[in-house]
């Protein structure tokens, strides 16, 4: 938004700091009495709304707390799910396991993005010569998106080594990572395809009329617009992937959740699960905030007519 | 501000508060019910067939599904065959419940210990008794003395191990939540992190595939696996019991269950009169000779 000097700022843009815009610094703008009164009123309403929201939140929290604490099973639930002793014991082991989840997330995440993009492009290619490629890409997404991940993992982690192929790894982590990549690239390919197809055909037509080749139009006009729209759903898939990396533990690998499992099995105390759960949540939140920031920055650039 | 939305909002707020208040008010009810049943006259007497069971006149026994041999036969706990099925029926008979009064229930291993109201009277699922676990549930006295054993493919390097030190360099596997895993981590202390499987079935296929060199299970399971399931595997050896008290399987009851003393008395009586030994001989007679690894 551009603000022309001396012109009153449009309403709604200055709920809190209206006084400072313009001001008596020589450009002659002095807010009217009526405007000042309106701003005062608005601030008072905002304060009141904040106060009510705070009180309401506190009351709700207190009531929920009382419901839980007064539940007949609370002392046992507290001991079983929120034991400080087991939380301390579990945390280092869970973090050690989390290292495996993180490595899998990074490697599989990168592989998924590349593979997903390739499949999406293959599926959106035009021209009769690409027909077999389109069919293959469609078959791939249909199959792996439909196949339950856990079954995919069982087949790859437990089934592939049974073939006894020379030179093929039996490492459950590598095999599990392969299975994750297969399933998730099918999901992500569909996200990319939706993004590519959401770019209005006129954009492609305009690019072609400027003399760009089909490939250049895709690379410089369609994909940059598509990728922006895909950031939130891609993040969703990334968070899903992060949680699902733990499923490689069916092959015996010890990830954060399995590390918690081990302590739970020995002690029959469920606190380690809570610890593992919180660790995953703690990972997701910064990731979400980061992508929000990236998206907002890209939107600002676009709004200012910045570089594509 | 128009009055209608404000009224609506107030109504919603009032309804929320009322709902939460009702929830607070309602919550303690189950406790009253629970204490009423457990403080009844039959609570601490083990009158035959008149225990304060979940379903009056019936004894509900839980185990995991599938139920494995040699503990159960044909994945059918109610047939009375297999070691644990036989023990369960013997305990039930001792408590005054004949075969028709026993109801079986399928409860996953991990769920059997969750706090909250239990749906069974006791659970029989090869659960080892430990002081740590006793904080979460009640155990009867032990009905079986357990030994842990190592199995490996016959033609593998692991099959030639004769001592615990020989196992140290191998990739070992065990099922999560078992004492087998504790033996691996605390006694063998392998150089490479052990593989931890959700089920013995996955451990078995990893063994067949060469993803692990050897798998640790309890001795009867090891005999069954090598005899019937992975026939090109053999028992490398068994571990000596750690600590002074032998490791034992116990029946799992809800923490503070009124039935615990009665069930314990029944198991003790079955041990004394030789019934348990008889059942063990019938169903686990294989579980003898295996070299001890030191």
Boltz contact constraints between the chains, C-beta under 6 A:
constraints:
  - contact:
      token1: [A, 63]
      token2: [B, 20]
      max_distance: 6.0
  - contact:
      token1: [A, 66]
      token2: [B, 24]
      max_distance: 6.0
  - contact:
      token1: [A, 67]
      token2: [B, 23]
      max_distance: 6.0
  - contact:
      token1: [A, 67]
      token2: [B, 24]
      max_distance: 6.0
  - contact:
      token1: [A, 70]
      token2: [B, 27]
      max_distance: 6.0
  - contact:
      token1: [A, 71]
      token2: [B, 27]
      max_distance: 6.0
  - contact:
      token1: [A, 72]
      token2: [B, 28]
      max_distance: 6.0
  - contact:
      token1: [A, 72]
      token2: [B, 30]
      max_distance: 6.0
  - contact:
      token1: [A, 72]
      token2: [B, 31]
      max_distance: 6.0
  - contact:
      token1: [A, 73]
      token2: [B, 116]
      max_distance: 6.0
  - contact:
      token1: [A, 76]
      token2: [B, 115]
      max_distance: 6.0
  - contact:
      token1: [A, 77]
      token2: [B, 115]
      max_distance: 6.0
  - contact:
      token1: [A, 80]
      token2: [B, 115]
      max_distance: 6.0
  - contact:
      token1: [A, 158]
      token2: [B, 205]
      max_distance: 6.0
  - contact:
      token1: [A, 161]
      token2: [B, 209]
      max_distance: 6.0
  - contact:
      token1: [A, 162]
      token2: [B, 209]
      max_distance: 6.0
  - contact:
      token1: [A, 170]
      token2: [B, 209]
      max_distance: 6.0
  - contact:
      token1: [A, 170]
      token2: [B, 210]
      max_distance: 6.0
  - contact:
      token1: [A, 170]
      token2: [B, 211]
      max_distance: 6.0
  - contact:
      token1: [A, 250]
      token2: [B, 202]
      max_distance: 6.0
  - contact:
      token1: [A, 252]
      token2: [B, 173]
      max_distance: 6.0
  - contact:
      token1: [A, 252]
      token2: [B, 195]
      max_distance: 6.0
  - contact:
      token1: [A, 252]
      token2: [B, 196]
      max_distance: 6.0
  - contact:
      token1: [A, 252]
      token2: [B, 197]
      max_distance: 6.0
  - contact:
      token1: [A, 252]
      token2: [B, 206]
      max_distance: 6.0
  - contact:
      token1: [A, 254]
      token2: [B, 196]
      max_distance: 6.0
  - contact:
      token1: [A, 258]
      token2: [B, 196]
      max_distance: 6.0
  - contact:
      token1: [A, 261]
      token2: [B, 176]
      max_distance: 6.0
  - contact:
      token1: [A, 262]
      token2: [B, 176]
      max_distance: 6.0
  - contact:
      token1: [A, 265]
      token2: [B, 176]
      max_distance: 6.0
  - contact:
      token1: [A, 265]
      token2: [B, 177]
      max_distance: 6.0
  - contact:
      token1: [A, 267]
      token2: [B, 132]
      max_distance: 6.0
  - contact:
      token1: [A, 268]
      token2: [B, 113]
      max_distance: 6.0
  - contact:
      token1: [A, 268]
      token2: [B, 133]
      max_distance: 6.0
  - contact:
      token1: [A, 268]
      token2: [B, 136]
      max_distance: 6.0
